Every structure is written in structure tokens, then in C-alpha cells.
Amino acid sequence: MRAVDLIQAKRDGAELSEAEIRFLVDGYVSGAIPDYQMSAWAMAVYFRGMTAAETAALTLAMAESGDTVDLSAVRGVKVDKHSTGGVGDTTTLVLAPLVASAGVPVAKMSGRGLGHTGGTIDKLEAIPGFRVELTQDAFTAQVNALGVAVISQSGNITPADKLLYGLRDVTATVESIPLIASSIMSKKIAAGADAIVLDVKTGGGAFMKTIDDSIALARAMVAIGTEVGRRTVAVISGMDQPLGNSIGNALEVREALSVLRGEPGVSPDLIEVCLALGAHMLVLGGGAESYDAARAALREKLASGEALRKFAAFVSAQGGDSAVADEPGRLPAAARVVPVPAPRAGYVGAIRAEDLGTAAMWLGAGRATKDATIDLAVGIRMLKRIGDRVDAGEPLAELHVGEATGEAALAEVVQKASDAYALQDAPPAKPPLIYAVVTQSGVERLA
């Protein structure tokens, strides 16, 4: 086999075999195939696409290019959840204990963030003492004993994906649905899941801006899961405004705790998406016979306090201060809180989620580069959402600001956050939250 022949075949629209795709992936990881040839192949894929069988072969080749996690010792069906991104997406912090409290094991590997806020692991590290690294034996034992564990990804999970993603980023081939789908699914498969629930974001604050593109990505990922023997469901959810009211690590932990504690003032969108994703996780994991029954079970676990108690036990098992479940004030707090006043009266007609995310990153809640240090206490708490009425000068949001942020930088953040809100005179129509559900059987449009 020669790489040039496979590049030419894909350029001309041919379907590559599993052996040919594995030759390319293995050769690229080993260094036998250089960047320029893999770049040419990625560009050919960008224009020609891939069949479901090709995409599944690429996914498995990338999943098996490094370490894989064996969860066979964990009892029950292991269901993983993945979100394609967004702002204020705190779902894992709620779903892990919630789904575990309903009897389906959650054995999850998560990553750190690069961008507007930290990833799930950064958020968990906002809890004093929380350990994000466990041995494989300890990880398995904790899930079997407690039903839940969340740890940081191994350094050698899907090295082929890391290499190929870095190449796509500098060769204008990121926006290829087969390459995006295989990138996401390779990590889920390497992490040992039996079934996968995907939260595919759509809208202004998402990677996929249109519902059609989001459904296309969801269908590609569900096809991969089906092809490799994993039951997979994708939920298309809106990201035209941040999902939660909080953007920032400790702030998002606080909001997750507010959901688990049943407190007022949390984002109704966050609760709804957690219930939707959790219900699908419960059905796939055998914890409920139907979606409606699963939602009812999850609501009962929230109302009874069982999900909150599971969160406290989960935190304690991984060395964290479980008292935060009852005393969220034990989490890191910013040096000061600064309001973002509304420039005029009106209704919130739109919120540019990405701009709010960028403002949070400027405060130190996220990483502009891989080596940047996160301030776990800082971020933004939204006080108004789309459709809310606001008076002139009334706070739209509040900035949680660290000591390292000077007055000039703070003024820029206030302006950025203010500009993210579009005010109008009449009440707007609120955007849909759940647009569609994609399964092996097809697409069910809900909005």
C-alpha cells in the first residue's frame, strides 16, 4: 500500500477499505506517513466525504491507536454522555450523580477545557481536595461500590485523533462532518462505553450553527455507534444563549448544586437538558423502560434529595470536601462582584453566547492557550435570559472578578458582556431548546 494511491482514490471519490484506512492512521501515528500526505487526504475527505463504513473504520482505527479503557469489570450497562460544546454547559456535574442515583452506572473520563471556560475536570477541581486521577482498579471499584466516578482522560487516549485534529486545525479541514464525528466518537469508544448519549449543540454559541448541519453531524455519529456495536442516541439542543446561568468553574459547580438541591433561580434550560439527556441514559442503561418513565424517575431522585446525596458521596470518594453539597459557600469565591448594567430599558431579544464565553475567559475562567492558568473562582453569572424585561441600569449579569484583573481590563470585559445582550422594545419569541432526537431509526424533529 502507498499513501499516495489512497489519497488519489479518495480524491476521485472511491471508498477506502478498513485495511486502507487503518494503514493511513497507523502510518501517520508512527511517522511513516508525513503531515503533507495526511493533509492531502484530509482535504480529499473534506470535498468527497466518507461512507458510514469508512467513518466507522476511521473511528475504530483512531480509538485503537492508543490506550483503551476496559470497563468489563464494571457491573451493568455503561452509558457515556458527550456534549459538542457550548457556554454554561454544566450537565455532567448534574447528570453523573443524578443518573447514578437512578441505578445506571456512570464511569466517565472527561477532559480539561481550552477556550471560554474549563472542562468538567477543571470544574471538579474547584471542589477543595477533589482528585481527578484514579488508578484503573480504583476507578472500577468506585463505580461498582458507588455507581459513579469521573476522572481525567489518560494522556495516551486516541493519539491519532490528537495528531489529526491538530493537522485539520491548520489546513482548513476542521468543518468536515465525517472527521468531526470520528474525532468525537473515537474518544467515547476508547473510554469503554457500552452506549452513548450525545448532546449536539446548535445555534449561535455552538460549533454547528444550523439545525441541518447539527442533524447531519448527529446522524453521522449515531451511524458510527451503530456500526461499531454501541447503542447511540443524539439530542439536538439549542445554544442561542448559554445553557446555564453561570459561566466559570466554581460558579458552575454552584449552579449544579442548586439544581440538585432544588433551589430557585437556576436556568430552566439547564434542568430541561439534564432531564432529556439523563432520561435517554437511563433507558439505554436499562434503568427505565421508556423515556417518560425515565424522566419521572429522575425528577423523583431530585425531589427526594437522593441525587444530592449521591453527589456528596461521589465527591467524598474522590477526596473532595463533600460539605460543599450543603454549604456551597465553601467553594472558591472571587475577590469582587461587578454588575453589567443594561444600557436601556427593553426586553432581552438575543444573547451572543460566544461573546459571554469570551468575556469569562478574559476574566481568567478559561484558557486561551494550553499552558494558561485558570482562576477557578472567576466568571459570569447571568441575571437575565432571552425574553426577560429589564430597566435601564438594571444588571444584566454580574462579573466575578479576581485580583489579577486591572481596571482597564475590567472595563473591556464589562463592555464585552454588555454588548453580548441585544435589547428590543417588544417581547421576543423564545428560541426552541430541544430541536430533535436522532436514533438508529431516524430523526424525530421536536421543533
C-alpha positions in Angstrom: 0.0 0.0 0.0 1.1 3.6 -0.7 -0.4 6.7 0.9 -0.4 8.5 -2.5 -2.6 5.8 -4.0 -5.1 6.1 -1.2 -5.1 9.9 -1.5 -5.8 9.6 -5.2 -8.5 7.1 -4.6 -10.3 9.3 -2.1 -9.8 12.4 -4.3 -11.6 10.5 -7.1 -14.5 9.5 -4.9 -13.6 5.9 -4.2 -14.5 4.2 -0.9 -11.5 3.1 1.1 -11.4 -0.3 2.9 -10.9 -0.7 6.6 -7.4 -2.0 6.0 -6.5 1.0 3.9 -7.9 3.5 6.5 -6.0 1.7 9.2 -2.8 1.8 7.1 -3.2 5.6 6.9 -3.9 6.1 10.6 -1.2 3.7 11.9 1.3 5.2 9.4 0.6 8.7 10.5 0.9 8.0 14.2 4.2 6.1 13.6 5.6 8.9 11.5 5.8 6.7 8.3 3.2 9.0 6.6 4.2 12.7 6.7 1.9 15.6 7.5 1.7 16.8 3.9 0.2 13.5 2.7 -2.2 13.2 5.6 -3.2 16.9 4.9 -3.9 16.0 1.3 -6.0 13.0 2.4 -8.0 15.1 4.9 -8.7 17.7 2.1 -9.9 14.9 -0.2 -12.2 13.8 2.6 -13.4 17.3 3.1 -14.6 17.5 -0.5 -15.6 13.9 -1.1 -16.9 12.8 2.3 -16.9 9.3 3.7 -19.4 6.5 3.7 -20.7 5.2 7.1 -18.4 2.2 6.9 -15.4 4.4 6.1 -16.2 6.7 9.0 -16.7 3.8 11.4 -13.3 2.3 10.3 -11.6 5.6 10.8 -13.2 5.9 14.3 -12.1 2.5 15.4 -8.6 3.0 14.0 -8.2 6.2 16.0 -9.8 4.7 19.1 -7.3 1.8 19.0 -4.2 4.0 18.2 -3.5 4.4 22.0 -4.8 3.3 25.3 -8.3 2.0 25.6 -10.3 1.6 28.8 -11.7 -1.8 29.8 -14.9 -1.3 31.8 -15.9 -5.0 31.6 -15.4 -5.3 35.4 -18.0 -2.6 36.0 -21.4 -4.2 36.5 -24.3 -3.1 34.3 -24.5 -1.2 31.1 -22.0 1.7 31.0 -23.6 4.8 29.3 -21.4 7.7 28.4 -22.5 11.3 27.6 -20.8 13.8 25.4 -21.6 17.4 24.6 -20.3 19.0 21.4 -19.6 22.2 23.4 -21.3 25.4 24.2 -21.3 28.0 27.0 -22.5 27.4 30.6 -22.9 23.7 29.9 -22.9 22.2 33.4 -24.7 19.0 32.5 -22.1 16.4 33.6 -21.9 17.8 37.1 -25.7 17.2 37.4 -26.1 14.1 35.3 -23.3 11.9 36.8 -24.8 11.8 40.3 -28.4 12.0 39.1 -28.2 9.1 36.7 -26.2 7.0 39.2 -28.8 7.6 41.9 -31.4 6.1 39.5 -29.3 2.9 39.2 -27.3 3.3 36.0 -23.5 3.3 36.5 -21.6 6.4 35.3 -17.9 5.6 34.6 -16.8 8.8 32.9 -13.5 10.1 31.6 -13.6 13.9 31.0 -11.1 16.5 29.8 -9.9 19.9 30.6 -11.1 23.0 28.7 -9.4 25.1 26.1 -11.5 28.2 25.4 -14.0 30.2 27.3 -14.2 28.1 30.5 -12.7 25.0 31.9 -13.8 21.5 31.1 -15.5 19.1 33.5 -12.2 18.2 35.2 -11.4 21.9 35.8 -14.9 22.4 37.3 -14.5 19.4 39.6 -11.1 20.7 40.8 -12.9 23.8 42.1 -14.1 21.5 44.9 -11.4 21.6 47.6 -9.4 18.3 47.6 -11.1 16.6 44.7 -8.9 14.1 43.0 -9.3 13.7 39.2 -6.8 10.9 38.8 -7.5 7.3 39.9 -5.9 4.0 39.0 -8.0 1.7 36.8 -8.6 -0.6 39.7 -9.7 2.2 42.0 -11.9 3.7 39.2 -13.7 0.4 38.6 -14.1 -0.3 42.3 -15.6 3.1 43.0 -18.2 2.7 40.2 -19.1 -0.8 41.4 -19.4 0.4 45.0 -21.0 3.9 44.4 -22.3 3.9 40.9 -20.3 6.9 39.7 -16.7 8.1 39.1 -15.4 10.9 36.9 -11.7 11.1 36.2 -9.3 12.9 33.8 -8.5 11.4 30.4 -5.4 9.3 30.0 -2.6 11.1 28.3 -2.5 8.4 25.6 -6.2 8.2 24.7 -6.6 8.4 20.9 -3.2 9.9 19.9 -4.2 9.6 16.3 -7.1 11.9 16.9 -4.9 14.5 18.6 -2.5 14.5 15.7 -5.2 14.6 13.0 -7.1 17.3 14.8 -4.0 19.5 15.1 -3.4 19.0 11.4 -7.0 19.8 10.4 -6.9 23.0 12.5 -4.1 24.4 10.3 -5.3 23.0 6.9 -8.9 24.3 6.8 -10.4 20.9 7.2 -12.0 21.1 10.6 -15.5 21.5 9.2 -15.8 18.0 7.8 -18.7 16.1 9.3 -17.0 12.6 8.9 -13.8 13.9 10.5 -15.7 15.7 13.4 -17.9 12.6 14.0 -15.0 10.2 14.1 -13.0 12.5 16.3 -15.8 12.6 18.9 -16.8 9.0 18.7 -13.2 7.6 18.8 -12.8 9.1 22.3 -16.1 7.7 23.5 -15.3 4.2 22.2 -11.8 4.3 23.7 -13.3 5.2 27.0 -15.1 1.9 27.1 -18.8 2.9 26.9 -21.4 0.3 26.0 -23.9 3.0 25.0 -23.5 6.7 24.2 -25.9 9.7 24.5 -24.8 12.8 22.5 -25.8 16.4 23.2 -25.3 18.1 19.8 -25.5 21.8 20.2 -26.9 24.1 17.5 -27.1 27.9 17.1 -25.0 31.0 17.6 -23.0 29.7 20.6 -22.4 26.2 19.0 -19.8 24.8 16.6 -22.6 23.8 14.3 -24.7 26.9 13.6 -27.7 25.5 11.7 -30.1 22.8 12.6 -29.5 20.9 9.3 -25.7 20.8 10.0 -26.3 19.7 13.6 -28.7 16.9 12.4 -26.1 15.8 9.8 -23.4 15.5 12.5 -25.8 13.7 14.8 -26.7 11.2 12.1 -23.1 10.6 11.3 -22.2 9.9 15.0 -25.3 7.6 15.5 -24.3 5.7 12.4 -20.8 5.2 13.7 -22.1 4.0 17.1 -24.4 1.6 15.4 -21.7 0.3 13.0 -19.4 -0.5 15.9 -22.0 -2.0 18.2 -22.8 0.8 20.6 -26.4 1.9 21.1 -26.3 5.7 20.4 -28.8 8.5 20.7 -28.2 12.1 19.9 -30.2 15.0 21.2 -30.1 18.3 19.3 -30.2 21.2 21.8 -30.1 24.9 21.3 -27.2 27.1 22.1 -28.6 30.5 21.2 -27.9 31.6 24.8 -25.8 30.0 27.5 -27.3 26.8 28.8 -26.9 27.6 32.5 -26.9 31.0 34.2 -23.2 30.6 35.3 -20.1 30.7 33.2 -17.0 29.8 35.2 -15.7 26.8 37.1 -16.7 27.3 40.8 -19.8 29.2 39.6 -20.9 26.3 37.5 -20.4 23.9 40.4 -22.7 26.2 42.5 -25.4 26.1 39.8 -25.2 22.3 39.5 -25.6 22.1 43.3 -28.6 24.5 43.1 -30.2 22.1 40.5 -29.5 19.1 42.8 -30.8 21.0 45.8 -34.0 22.1 44.0 -33.3 25.8 44.6 -35.0 28.6 42.7 -33.1 30.9 40.3 -31.3 28.2 38.2 -31.6 28.1 34.4 -34.7 26.2 33.4 -32.9 25.3 30.2 -30.1 23.5 32.2 -32.7 21.5 34.1 -34.6 20.5 30.9 -31.5 19.4 29.0 -30.3 17.4 32.0 -33.6 15.6 32.2 -33.7 14.9 28.5 -30.1 13.6 28.4 -30.5 11.7 31.6 -33.7 10.0 30.5 -32.0 8.7 27.4 -29.1 7.5 29.5 -31.4 5.7 31.8 -33.3 4.0 29.0 -30.1 2.8 27.3 -28.7 1.6 30.6 -31.8 -0.5 31.4 -32.9 1.7 34.3 -36.3 2.5 32.8 -38.5 1.0 30.1 -39.5 4.3 28.5 -38.3 7.9 28.1 -41.3 9.2 30.1 -40.8 6.7 32.9 -37.1 7.7 33.0 -37.9 11.4 33.3 -40.3 10.7 36.1 -37.7 8.6 37.9 -35.1 11.4 37.6 -37.5 14.0 38.9 -38.2 11.8 41.9 -34.4 11.5 42.6 -34.0 15.2 42.5 -37.1 15.8 44.7 -36.1 13.2 47.3 -32.6 14.5 47.7 -31.1 11.2 46.6 -29.2 12.8 43.7 -27.7 15.4 46.0 -26.6 12.7 48.5 -25.1 10.8 45.6 -23.1 13.9 44.6 -21.8 14.3 48.2 -20.7 10.6 48.3 -19.1 10.9 44.9 -17.1 13.9 45.9 -16.1 12.3 49.2 -14.9 9.1 47.4 -12.6 11.2 45.3 -11.1 13.1 48.2 -13.2 16.2 47.9 -14.9 18.3 50.5 -18.4 16.7 50.5 -19.7 19.5 52.8 -20.0 21.7 49.7 -23.2 19.8 48.9 -24.9 21.5 51.9 -22.6 24.6 52.1 -21.7 25.8 48.5 -20.0 28.8 50.2 -17.1 26.5 50.8 -16.3 26.7 47.1 -13.7 29.3 45.8 -15.1 32.9 45.6 -13.9 35.8 43.6 -12.4 38.9 45.1 -15.3 41.1 44.0 -18.6 41.2 42.1 -19.2 43.8 39.4 -22.6 44.4 37.7 -23.1 44.7 34.0 -25.8 47.4 33.7 -28.4 47.5 30.9 -27.8 50.5 28.6 -31.6 51.0 28.2 -34.9 49.5 29.1 -36.4 46.7 27.0 -36.6 43.0 26.5 -33.6 40.7 26.0 -34.1 39.7 22.4 -30.8 37.7 21.9 -27.7 36.8 23.8 -24.4 36.1 21.9 -23.3 33.1 24.0 -19.8 33.1 22.5 -19.2 36.7 23.5 -20.2 36.0 27.1 -17.8 33.0 27.0 -15.0 35.2 25.7 -15.7 37.7 28.4 -15.4 34.9 31.0 -12.1 33.8 29.5 -10.8 37.4 29.7 -11.5 37.2 33.5 -9.4 34.1 33.7 -12.2 31.4 33.8 -10.8 29.7 30.6 -7.6 29.1 28.8 -6.5 31.0 25.7 -3.6 28.6 25.4 -3.0 25.1 26.7 -0.5 26.3 29.3 -2.7 29.1 30.7 -3.7 29.0 34.4 -7.4 29.1 35.2 -8.7 31.1 38.1 -11.4 28.7 39.4 -13.4 31.4 41.2 -14.0 33.9 38.5 -16.6 34.1 35.8 -20.0 35.5 34.9 -23.5 34.9 36.4 -26.3 35.8 34.1 -29.2 37.6 35.7 -31.3 38.0 32.6 -32.2 35.5 29.8 -33.9 35.8 26.4 -37.4 37.2 26.9 -36.8 38.9 30.3 -37.7 42.5 30.8 -35.0 44.9 32.0 -34.9 48.5 33.1 -32.2 51.0 32.2 -29.2 50.5 34.6 -30.6 47.2 35.9 -27.9 44.5 35.9 -28.0 42.1 33.0 -25.2 40.0 34.6 -22.6 40.1 37.3 -18.9 39.6 36.8 -17.0 37.6 39.4 -13.6 39.3 39.2 -10.2 38.2 40.5 -7.5 40.4 41.9 -5.3 40.0 38.8 -7.9 41.9 36.6 -7.0 45.6 36.4 -9.5 48.4 35.9 -8.7 48.9 32.2 -9.1 45.2 31.5 -12.3 45.1 33.6 -13.8 47.9 31.6 -13.3 45.9 28.4 -14.9 42.8 30.0 -17.9 44.8 31.1 -18.3 46.2 27.6 -17.9 42.8 26.0 -20.6 41.3 28.3 -22.9 44.2 27.8 -22.6 44.0 24.0 -23.5 40.3 24.2 -27.1 41.3 25.1 -29.3 42.6 22.4 -32.3 44.6 23.8 -35.5 45.3 21.9 -38.8 47.0 22.6 -41.2 44.1 22.3 -41.1 40.7 23.9 -39.3 38.2 21.6 -40.3 34.7 20.7 -38.1 32.4 22.8 -35.9 30.0 20.8 -36.5 26.3 21.0 -34.4 24.2 23.4 -34.7 20.6 22.1 -34.9 20.5 18.3 -34.7 16.8 17.5 -33.7 13.4 18.7 -31.6 11.2 16.4 -31.6 7.4 16.7 -30.7 4.4 14.6 -34.4 4.6 13.3 -34.1 8.2 12.1 -34.7 11.8 13.1 -37.6 12.9 15.3 -38.0 16.7 14.9 -39.5 18.3 18.0 -39.2 22.0 16.9 
